[in-house]
Amino acid sequence: MSAATERARFGDLLAAEWIKIRSLRSTPWVLALVTLTVLTSAAIAAYGDYRNYPHYNGRDQREHVWSLGDAFPAEGCLTLMLAAGSVGAIVVVSEYGSGLIRTTTVAVPARRAVLLAKAAVTALLWTGVGLVCALGSFAVSQGILAGRDAAVPLTDAGSLRAVAASTLLAPVCALIGFGLGVLVRHSATTMVGTAFTLLMLPVFFSSREPWVERIDHMMVQSAWQRLVTLYGWGPEAYGGATVAGAWTVFAVWPLVAVALALLVVRHRDV
């Protein structure tokens, strides 16, 4: 088979997977609800500081180091992580649950190609959602804080890093859920496992013990917090966590999840 035919076939797989994920009736509702929740949480956080601004001391008013944090509050982050991970898992487990995976396998015996197409479509979809949420929450929060002359510009290095991290948080979590879906293949177990991995696992490593902190730095949620929190602070302010290390965590988790999925998919019955 020629290279052109191979590329065309993978393009067909991408189109087919996009049709599948778009045809899920829950998808647009979930995306809309997640976006609304993220933007609302940013607006509430910013309005809280806007209202309390007159009561802050002079230094807090001048430096307003909390402004960037208002754009990316934990409530919106956790909602985005849970939704992205869950939808990423549903992309896989819905086919196993309905039996559609057998039809897919008969039509396209190259299981790894199908899996890569699913992963690519999932990542692209949630990158788009993450970008809308990140830019939207930043614009809403800084628009509110501008009324107190406490907004930070998007062109600031810390702002750009925070927007980029919040954008990529969505596809990272979606691919983790995707990988767990391939490994587990059962809806309820996969959902619980995804929620536990993304949201609960970091809680177990919240101690100030050095070895525990090092494990905590490997969690996606902790890496995101390092990337969006106060810019200009050194690693000592974060228990030794570095920006480069946080970006590495963002890269390793989804790569490992997809790699494990590709490894097991050829050796399992459907």
C-alpha positions, 0 to 999 in steps of 0.5 A, a space after each residue: 500500500 502506498 504512503 498516499 493511501 496510508 495517509 488517506 486511510 488514516 484521514 478517513 479514520 479521523 473523520 469517522 472518529 469525529 463523527 462518532 464523538 460528535 454523535 454522542 448526544 451528551 457531548 455538546 451538553 457536557 462541553 457547554 456546561 464545562 465551559 460555563 462552569 469554568 467561566 463562572 468560577 473565574 467571574 466569581 473569584 474575580 468579583 470577590 477580589 474586586 469587592 474586597 479590594 478596598 480592604 486590602 493593604 497597600 502592598 496587596 493593592 499595588 502588586 495584586 499577585 492574586 489577579 492571575 489566580 482569579 482567572 484560574 480558580 481551583 473549582 473551574 480546574 477540577 471541573 474541567 479535569 473531571 469532565 475531560 477525563 470522563 469524556 476521554 474514557 467514554 470515547 472508548 468504553 462506550 464502544 465496548 459497552 455497545 459492542 460497536 468495537 466489534 464492527 469497528 475491528 471488522 471494518 478496520 483490523 488495524 487496531 492501533 491505527 483506530 486507537 491513534 485516530 481516537 486519541 488524536 480526535 479526543 486530544 484536538 477536541 479538548 484542546 479546543 475546549 481548553 483554549 476557549 475556557 482558558 482565554 474566556 476565564 482570563 478575559 472575564 476575570 481581568 475584565 472585572 479586575 480592570 475596574 480596580 486597575 488590578 488586571 494583568 495583561 495577556 502579554 505578560 509571560 506569567 499570563 501566557 504560561 498560565 493560559 497555555 497550561 490551562 489550555 493543555 490541562 484538558 487534553 492531558 486529562 482526556 488522554 489519561 481517561 482515554 488510556 484508562 478506558 482502554 485498559 479497564 473497558 468497564 464504564 463505572 470502574 473507568 470513571 471511578 479510576 479516572 476521577 481517583 487518578 486525577 482528583 483524589 490521588 494528589 490528596 494522598 501526597 499532600 504531606 510536607 515530607 520531601 519524598 512525598 512532595 516529590 511524588 506530589 510534583 508528579 501529579 497533573 493537578 500539582 503540575 498545573 498549579 505550579 504553572 498557573 500560580 504566582 509568576 516570578 517565584 522560585 522553586 523554593 516557594 513550591 517545595 522544589 517544583 520547577 516550571 520545566 518539571 511541571 511541563 514534563 509531567 504534562 507531557 509524560 502522563 498522556 504519552 504513557 497512557 496512550 502508549 499503554 493503550 497501544 500496547 494492550 489493544 492488540 492482545 485483547 479480545 473485543 
